[in-house]
Amino acid sequence: MRGWLFVASTPHYAVTGTGGSFELTCLAAGDHVVEVWHETLGKQTKTVKLGANQSAAVSFEFAGS
């Protein structure tokens, strides 16, 4: 049996769905750092700039996935 615990210092986080997608809502305009983590493939980080009332799509691809 395995279990994972992740403590975030922000109220903005998500757990991916079965297809790997996620959505973060109610973010303020400005630059945001999005970090994704996989228990065996590691983590990746990207910066996203949002304008007022704007949405953005960000894609991450892990080698071997």
C-alpha positions in Angstrom: 0.0 0.0 0.0 1.2 3.5 -0.8 0.1 7.0 0.1 1.2 10.4 -0.8 0.9 13.6 1.2 1.5 17.0 -0.3 1.5 20.2 1.8 1.0 23.4 -0.2 1.6 26.9 1.0 -1.2 28.2 -1.2 -4.9 27.7 -1.4 -4.5 27.2 -5.2 -3.9 23.5 -5.9 -5.5 20.7 -7.9 -5.4 16.9 -8.2 -5.5 15.7 -11.8 -8.5 13.8 -13.2 -8.1 10.4 -14.9 -6.9 12.0 -18.1 -4.3 14.1 -16.3 -6.2 17.4 -16.7 -6.8 20.0 -13.9 -8.3 23.4 -13.5 -7.4 26.3 -11.1 -10.1 28.9 -10.7 -10.4 32.4 -9.1 -6.8 33.4 -9.8 -5.9 37.1 -9.8 -4.4 38.7 -12.9 -0.6 38.6 -13.1 2.2 36.1 -13.3 1.6 32.6 -11.8 4.0 29.7 -11.4 2.4 26.4 -12.1 4.2 23.3 -10.8 3.2 19.7 -11.5 4.6 16.7 -9.7 4.6 13.0 -10.5 5.7 10.5 -7.9 8.2 8.7 -10.2 8.7 11.2 -13.1 9.5 14.3 -11.0 8.2 17.8 -11.3 8.0 20.5 -13.9 7.3 24.3 -13.6 6.0 26.9 -16.0 5.1 30.5 -15.6 1.7 31.7 -16.9 0.7 35.4 -17.3 -3.1 36.1 -16.8 -4.9 39.2 -17.7 -8.2 40.2 -16.0 -11.0 37.7 -16.6 -8.6 35.7 -18.8 -8.0 31.9 -18.9 -5.0 30.0 -20.2 -4.1 26.5 -21.1 -0.8 25.0 -20.1 0.6 21.6 -21.2 3.1 19.5 -19.5 4.7 16.3 -20.9 6.8 13.9 -18.9 9.4 11.7 -20.7 8.3 8.1 -20.5 4.7 8.9 -19.9 
